[in-house]
């Protein structure tokens, strides 16, 4: 174990965040904003830089703009947003006008710069301990993490459990996942129909490749990952009230690949199609390179920590989701004195867009409420 | 943002707080009434329209929705006959609108981290504040009702002089022999005054409103104001009882708030509108056929004359006199006649500054007035 901060053992701090990605940073900053001292929080994760994994994936698909909007940042409060920051820094009202008119999609570097500020201002590094947590155990007075603790309040922010690769592509030497660094061959087949696939179509065309889009269905066009009402109580209230079967069906429907409407990008594809450089096909056929824009593995069972937690504690699950309360806490493991909460993609049962920045904040803010209530 | 209905209403109520505080601050019941109307219109729209039709509200919706609400509030104000000055009322609405944007997009998300996720619903202090706003409005409306000024409707002809020594509103009818106002918060609306030494005499009073009054056959001044603040709108002063009658004379009120004379027609008197040692905004009036001067802003007054038509004045059209500071803008002065006594200061001068007065003039149209714009006796005219 290499340490860059204090260890969680003797006299363990009350709060632990398991994971050190974007969700962890959002949660940490939120807890600090809520009045917790650095010494009261420990972050256990594998990357000292919370943006490290995301940065690699965004770079792999040459992502320049965020899909999220002005409030898609990691600071605890939504205001000021990234549009205001950009307007101030560029001395231009354009980002503000964009955010008023149709939504401002921040540049990736703006998002990362702000994340770095949040990391520094919050003192994230002082609470970080480099460590992989393999086991969470509910004990009297909280939770033990790999036998250490107990920690009264634990937020699991383990992130995506890994890249998804269709079985039929396994072992094919032409295959590279979209989120892994790669260049583009002259003839490229891109599997998938979501945001990453749409970005890769344009990347490959820009690199001079011929592109075949391999997809089973026409992609949905949505500005954000899920309809906007699911980001607020307006849509969430009914979602939380719905029966488990219906809720799971909703989540399945919302998980369908989508990407935002973009007339300029559509024009690029149409021009490429007219020139014979872009077409849609149902299966692979003679490409030099296959890019799997197929996202991430899904479900708690793909994550060893969560799978073990479910198995040992008999947590309620539905399909591949862990059943959570509306505030992202694990029922049965949470009471007035202790909290086990799940943030990030594994928290979809509470918040359909859990794998977004908004989802990270949703879990973090409710975690803070519980921590503050029981302090 | 995707609001819940409760979130819409709570956010609206909290955001109305600055406008409500201003309404209380300016000590006008119409302002509190206006905030109440704004809230009522808004909440009805929230419940009946917005919540049903708008699932997600992008920021730019604030513009068309604001325009819709302004239109409905304006209509409601007209229907309810609220005595709200148009531009002040629009200013109060604009304040509420801007406050709403600042609250929804900046203050509330800052103060309550879960504000957006909660669909605009507020917790604890926010919810209490939302509750306090309608409570304050109801208290304000109640106070306005309890302290409302009684209204007296006059029918036919009343023998005067009528002395008004308490706050009240007189509406309609004809008064012979003049009206004397000795109390603040008096309104005369749609009243005809015939005769009297002064047609309407206002002394030592404030918040006096003369709206749509007609003053005929007065012997000294049509409207005579001393040490008072008056709003005179849409009046007529005509048919004087003698050659020395002045139209409207507002004097010795410098310690008071600004008075206003607007939209009046004054004809055939010696001087049309006269001020001495007062602050008066003289705007959009018609002054016809005066025998000495059309409009006089005099004796250390700080006045503005704008948008007036002064036609057929003998000697001088508009005069800034005796250490006064005057802004004279966008008036039409036509047919100012030369007085026959050979005095250059009365040689058909359209706009004149006299005796250490300072006049700022711009945008005036001067027609058939041989004296043009001139200054005399150490006065200054700035263009």
Interface residues (C-beta under 8 A of the other chain):
Chain A: X30 X33 X71 X76 X77 X78 X79 X80 X99 X100 X101 X102 X103 X228 X229 X231 X232 X233 X234 X235 X236 X237 X358 X361 X362 X365 X366 X368
Chain B: X1 X2 X3 X4 X7 X55 X56 X58 X59 X60 X105 X106 X107 X109 X110 X113 X114 X115 X116 X117 X118 X119 X120 X121
